[in-house]
């Protein structure tokens, strides 16, 4: 015998029908929508009457309804059926990719559209402007494929257009949904510098967040910290503190599970430690907490990269290597000399050189990854020469002279590929001048009065060239996200009040638009350095100034 077909209710609210949930049909707000804090939307009276007639009346007893009503009713049913089918497909796909056994429901959005949608977000043709922390789905996912409801045609029943945006995090509170919206519209763009069309902070980290509750919690905490820094307010501070402490507690719990043998959390812990380090940048941390996160990420990344490639999502290792190098290198200069600085492992450095050989361009390292690998060498050379000078050796050792010459040659030979984003290319040239100044300042700065004329002219020329390059793009562009390191070096190599004012205004504009806390802290540190005697204004005096003020920041 043929099984009786299942008749799907046509009288429940649209929200329950889309979610494939039984509706108790209480109007105006059914119990399911009330319980889940969803907007309860019902078919229009005409459409409901049409569906009832279609089921109960014979073809001869009831006259046909007007053509426009008939068409609206069929489109309504088709649109709702399409939405339900899409939700089921996406949930199945997301569940098959989940590796954490998360209890969180997958939101009704198609994350596969993030690459195409992010191409528009990542274009650096306009300044970053503050947006409302509560953003609509249309703002977050401009691509028409991002939400199934966008596939409905305009000639469908108008009541469909009144459906509320789908919740990003159905099992979380409103604050978490707002923070995720803020992350997608502002924080992710402030973290990445716009050097590529696809932003990995969305395309790579958001899918991981929906598969792993730890990564999700860390991204929400990062978003809260960034919002608090950019918009300032007592309520924002309280929310940021709450999410930050909760994310640290959750991270410690997962670390405990990992130590106990739960190795499937290796990816989440690696990504999590890197997210935490960038969260400290967003917060404007002044206690050096970032250095602890960087040391943890270094060891976790080495462990992760030793695992089979099949356990790591496609091309994610490239982004993680870039992430680790950017964070480590731009933090090394401000490390307390009494503590071991964060180091790049040979494995990570080797992988980075492979990226350079294939012309890698990233949202953190731009097109200057090659220069980032030279900075630790300059750091160690400078400390050797300065230490020998303190021991009474007025001239550098022969090996140090050779190393100095080789580093200078490598830096001078750097030039960005002409195919990269023009703003990324300009930023790469600013970085080049910053690294040259960092190297040359080992021998002294122009205002310290003990350099020869050629040396003074070289450094003055590098400062002037830096200002010329900075003048070719505004401080409101995303590319400035990566420029705190060269700006602090340039600021430590000049006592010219006009140059200082240019740097001051740029950092103020950067913080006002991009909103990362370390931009504000970089300016505060520079203002303090500029009050020092000329002999103490040098990149190599930074750690002493921070020691004096008991402030340890990163320039990432």
JONOR-V894564 format. One record per backbone hydrogen bond with DSSP energy under -1.0 kcal/mol. CO is the residue of the C=O (numbers start at 0). NH is the residue of the N-H. E is the energy in kcal/mol with one decimal. If there is no record, write none. Layout:
BEGIN
co=CO nh=NH e=E
co=CO nh=NH e=E
END
This chain:
BEGIN
co=12 nh=16 e=-2.0
co=13 nh=17 e=-2.6
co=14 nh=18 e=-2.0
co=15 nh=20 e=-2.8
co=29 nh=33 e=-2.2
co=30 nh=34 e=-2.5
co=31 nh=35 e=-1.8
co=32 nh=37 e=-2.5
co=40 nh=13 e=-2.8
co=43 nh=47 e=-2.2
co=44 nh=48 e=-2.4
co=45 nh=49 e=-2.0
co=46 nh=50 e=-2.0
co=47 nh=51 e=-2.2
co=48 nh=52 e=-2.4
co=49 nh=53 e=-2.0
co=50 nh=54 e=-1.2
co=51 nh=55 e=-2.2
co=52 nh=56 e=-2.0
co=57 nh=61 e=-1.4
co=65 nh=69 e=-2.0
co=66 nh=70 e=-2.3
co=67 nh=71 e=-2.0
co=68 nh=72 e=-2.4
co=69 nh=73 e=-2.0
co=70 nh=74 e=-2.2
co=71 nh=75 e=-2.1
co=72 nh=76 e=-2.1
co=73 nh=77 e=-2.3
co=74 nh=78 e=-2.7
co=75 nh=79 e=-2.4
co=76 nh=80 e=-2.6
co=77 nh=81 e=-2.5
co=78 nh=82 e=-2.3
co=79 nh=83 e=-2.4
co=80 nh=84 e=-2.5
co=81 nh=85 e=-2.4
co=82 nh=86 e=-2.6
co=83 nh=87 e=-2.2
co=84 nh=88 e=-2.2
co=85 nh=89 e=-2.8
co=86 nh=90 e=-2.5
co=87 nh=91 e=-2.1
co=88 nh=92 e=-2.4
co=89 nh=93 e=-3.1
co=90 nh=94 e=-2.4
co=91 nh=95 e=-1.8
co=106 nh=108 e=-2.2
co=109 nh=112 e=-1.6
co=110 nh=113 e=-2.0
co=112 nh=116 e=-2.9
co=113 nh=117 e=-2.6
co=114 nh=118 e=-1.1
co=116 nh=120 e=-1.3
co=117 nh=121 e=-2.9
co=135 nh=139 e=-1.8
co=136 nh=140 e=-3.2
co=142 nh=145 e=-1.7
co=145 nh=109 e=-1.8
co=146 nh=149 e=-1.4
co=147 nh=150 e=-2.3
co=148 nh=151 e=-1.4
co=152 nh=155 e=-1.7
co=156 nh=159 e=-2.2
co=158 nh=161 e=-1.1
co=159 nh=162 e=-1.8
co=168 nh=171 e=-1.9
co=172 nh=176 e=-1.6
co=173 nh=177 e=-2.4
co=174 nh=178 e=-2.3
co=175 nh=179 e=-2.3
co=176 nh=180 e=-2.3
co=177 nh=181 e=-2.5
co=178 nh=182 e=-2.5
co=179 nh=183 e=-2.4
co=180 nh=184 e=-2.1
co=181 nh=185 e=-2.9
co=181 nh=186 e=-1.7
co=182 nh=187 e=-3.0
co=185 nh=189 e=-1.8
co=186 nh=190 e=-2.1
co=187 nh=191 e=-1.8
co=198 nh=201 e=-1.9
co=198 nh=202 e=-2.8
co=199 nh=203 e=-1.9
co=199 nh=204 e=-1.7
co=201 nh=205 e=-1.1
co=204 nh=208 e=-2.1
co=205 nh=209 e=-1.9
co=207 nh=211 e=-1.3
co=211 nh=215 e=-1.9
co=212 nh=216 e=-2.4
co=213 nh=217 e=-2.3
co=214 nh=218 e=-2.2
co=215 nh=219 e=-2.3
co=216 nh=220 e=-2.1
co=217 nh=221 e=-2.3
co=218 nh=222 e=-2.5
co=219 nh=223 e=-2.5
co=220 nh=224 e=-2.4
co=221 nh=225 e=-2.4
co=222 nh=226 e=-2.7
co=223 nh=227 e=-2.3
co=224 nh=228 e=-2.1
co=225 nh=229 e=-2.7
co=226 nh=230 e=-2.5
co=227 nh=231 e=-1.9
co=232 nh=236 e=-2.3
co=233 nh=237 e=-2.0
co=234 nh=238 e=-2.3
co=235 nh=239 e=-2.6
co=236 nh=240 e=-2.4
co=237 nh=241 e=-2.2
co=238 nh=242 e=-2.6
co=239 nh=243 e=-2.4
co=240 nh=244 e=-2.5
co=241 nh=245 e=-2.1
co=242 nh=246 e=-2.3
co=243 nh=247 e=-2.1
co=244 nh=248 e=-2.3
co=245 nh=249 e=-2.4
co=246 nh=250 e=-2.4
co=247 nh=251 e=-2.4
co=248 nh=252 e=-1.9
co=249 nh=253 e=-2.1
co=250 nh=254 e=-2.3
co=251 nh=255 e=-2.3
co=252 nh=256 e=-2.0
co=253 nh=257 e=-2.4
co=254 nh=258 e=-2.7
co=255 nh=259 e=-1.6
co=256 nh=261 e=-2.4
co=257 nh=260 e=-1.6
co=260 nh=262 e=-1.7
co=261 nh=264 e=-1.3
co=262 nh=265 e=-1.8
co=264 nh=268 e=-2.6
co=265 nh=269 e=-2.3
co=266 nh=270 e=-2.7
co=267 nh=271 e=-2.5
co=268 nh=272 e=-2.5
co=269 nh=273 e=-1.5
co=270 nh=274 e=-2.5
co=271 nh=275 e=-2.5
co=272 nh=276 e=-1.6
co=273 nh=277 e=-1.9
co=274 nh=278 e=-2.0
co=275 nh=279 e=-1.8
co=276 nh=280 e=-1.1
co=277 nh=281 e=-2.2
co=278 nh=282 e=-2.5
co=279 nh=283 e=-1.3
co=279 nh=284 e=-2.5
co=280 nh=517 e=-1.8
co=281 nh=516 e=-1.7
co=285 nh=551 e=-2.8
co=287 nh=290 e=-1.2
co=288 nh=292 e=-1.5
co=289 nh=293 e=-2.3
co=290 nh=294 e=-1.9
co=291 nh=295 e=-1.8
co=292 nh=296 e=-2.6
co=293 nh=297 e=-2.1
co=294 nh=298 e=-1.6
co=295 nh=299 e=-2.3
co=296 nh=300 e=-2.7
co=297 nh=301 e=-1.8
co=298 nh=302 e=-1.8
co=299 nh=303 e=-2.6
co=300 nh=304 e=-2.6
co=303 nh=306 e=-1.5
co=307 nh=310 e=-1.9
co=308 nh=311 e=-1.6
co=312 nh=315 e=-1.7
co=314 nh=318 e=-1.0
co=315 nh=319 e=-2.4
co=316 nh=320 e=-2.6
co=317 nh=321 e=-2.3
co=318 nh=322 e=-2.8
co=319 nh=323 e=-2.6
co=320 nh=324 e=-2.3
co=321 nh=325 e=-2.7
co=322 nh=326 e=-2.3
co=323 nh=327 e=-2.4
co=324 nh=328 e=-2.7
co=325 nh=329 e=-1.9
co=327 nh=331 e=-1.1
co=329 nh=554 e=-1.3
co=331 nh=334 e=-1.4
co=335 nh=338 e=-2.6
co=344 nh=348 e=-2.7
co=345 nh=349 e=-2.4
co=346 nh=350 e=-2.2
co=347 nh=351 e=-2.2
co=348 nh=352 e=-2.0
co=349 nh=353 e=-1.5
co=350 nh=354 e=-1.7
co=351 nh=355 e=-2.2
co=352 nh=356 e=-2.1
co=354 nh=359 e=-2.4
co=355 nh=358 e=-1.9
co=362 nh=192 e=-2.4
co=364 nh=367 e=-2.2
co=365 nh=361 e=-2.1
co=367 nh=371 e=-1.7
co=368 nh=372 e=-1.5
co=370 nh=374 e=-1.2
co=373 nh=377 e=-2.1
co=374 nh=378 e=-2.6
co=375 nh=379 e=-2.3
co=376 nh=380 e=-2.3
co=377 nh=381 e=-2.8
co=378 nh=382 e=-2.0
co=379 nh=383 e=-1.7
co=380 nh=384 e=-2.5
co=381 nh=385 e=-2.8
co=382 nh=386 e=-1.9
co=383 nh=387 e=-2.3
co=384 nh=388 e=-2.0
co=385 nh=389 e=-1.9
co=386 nh=390 e=-1.2
co=387 nh=392 e=-2.4
co=388 nh=391 e=-1.5
co=396 nh=400 e=-2.1
co=397 nh=401 e=-2.2
co=398 nh=402 e=-2.4
co=399 nh=403 e=-2.6
co=400 nh=404 e=-2.2
co=401 nh=405 e=-2.4
co=402 nh=406 e=-2.6
co=403 nh=407 e=-2.4
co=404 nh=408 e=-2.2
co=405 nh=409 e=-2.3
co=406 nh=410 e=-2.5
co=407 nh=411 e=-2.5
co=408 nh=412 e=-1.5
co=410 nh=413 e=-1.1
co=416 nh=419 e=-1.4
co=420 nh=424 e=-2.4
co=421 nh=425 e=-2.1
co=422 nh=426 e=-2.4
co=423 nh=427 e=-2.2
co=424 nh=428 e=-1.7
co=425 nh=429 e=-1.8
co=426 nh=430 e=-2.4
co=427 nh=431 e=-1.9
co=428 nh=432 e=-1.9
co=429 nh=433 e=-2.1
co=430 nh=434 e=-2.6
co=431 nh=435 e=-2.2
co=432 nh=436 e=-2.4
co=433 nh=437 e=-2.1
co=434 nh=438 e=-2.2
co=435 nh=439 e=-3.1
co=436 nh=440 e=-2.3
co=438 nh=441 e=-1.5
co=439 nh=442 e=-1.5
co=440 nh=443 e=-1.1
co=444 nh=447 e=-1.9
co=451 nh=455 e=-2.4
co=452 nh=456 e=-2.6
co=453 nh=457 e=-2.2
co=454 nh=458 e=-2.2
co=455 nh=459 e=-2.4
co=456 nh=460 e=-2.3
co=457 nh=461 e=-2.0
co=458 nh=462 e=-2.2
co=459 nh=463 e=-2.2
co=460 nh=464 e=-2.5
co=461 nh=465 e=-2.2
co=462 nh=466 e=-2.1
co=463 nh=467 e=-2.1
co=464 nh=468 e=-2.2
co=465 nh=469 e=-2.6
co=466 nh=470 e=-1.8
co=468 nh=471 e=-1.6
co=469 nh=472 e=-1.3
co=473 nh=476 e=-1.2
co=475 nh=127 e=-2.2
co=476 nh=479 e=-1.5
co=477 nh=480 e=-2.5
co=478 nh=481 e=-1.5
co=479 nh=482 e=-1.9
co=482 nh=486 e=-1.9
co=483 nh=487 e=-2.2
co=484 nh=488 e=-1.7
co=485 nh=489 e=-2.7
co=486 nh=490 e=-2.3
co=487 nh=491 e=-1.3
co=489 nh=492 e=-1.5
co=495 nh=499 e=-2.4
co=496 nh=500 e=-2.0
co=497 nh=501 e=-1.8
co=498 nh=502 e=-2.3
co=499 nh=503 e=-2.5
co=500 nh=504 e=-2.6
co=501 nh=505 e=-1.9
co=502 nh=506 e=-2.4
co=503 nh=507 e=-2.1
co=504 nh=508 e=-2.2
co=505 nh=509 e=-2.6
co=506 nh=510 e=-2.4
co=507 nh=511 e=-2.1
co=508 nh=512 e=-1.5
co=509 nh=513 e=-2.9
co=509 nh=514 e=-1.1
co=515 nh=518 e=-1.4
co=516 nh=520 e=-2.0
co=517 nh=521 e=-2.1
co=518 nh=522 e=-1.7
co=519 nh=523 e=-2.2
co=520 nh=524 e=-2.2
co=521 nh=525 e=-2.4
co=522 nh=526 e=-2.8
co=523 nh=527 e=-1.6
co=524 nh=528 e=-2.4
co=525 nh=529 e=-2.7
co=528 nh=531 e=-1.9
co=532 nh=535 e=-1.9
co=533 nh=536 e=-1.5
co=535 nh=537 e=-1.1
co=537 nh=540 e=-2.0
co=540 nh=544 e=-2.3
co=541 nh=545 e=-2.6
co=542 nh=546 e=-2.2
co=543 nh=547 e=-2.4
co=544 nh=548 e=-2.0
co=545 nh=549 e=-1.1
co=545 nh=550 e=-2.3
co=551 nh=287 e=-1.6
END
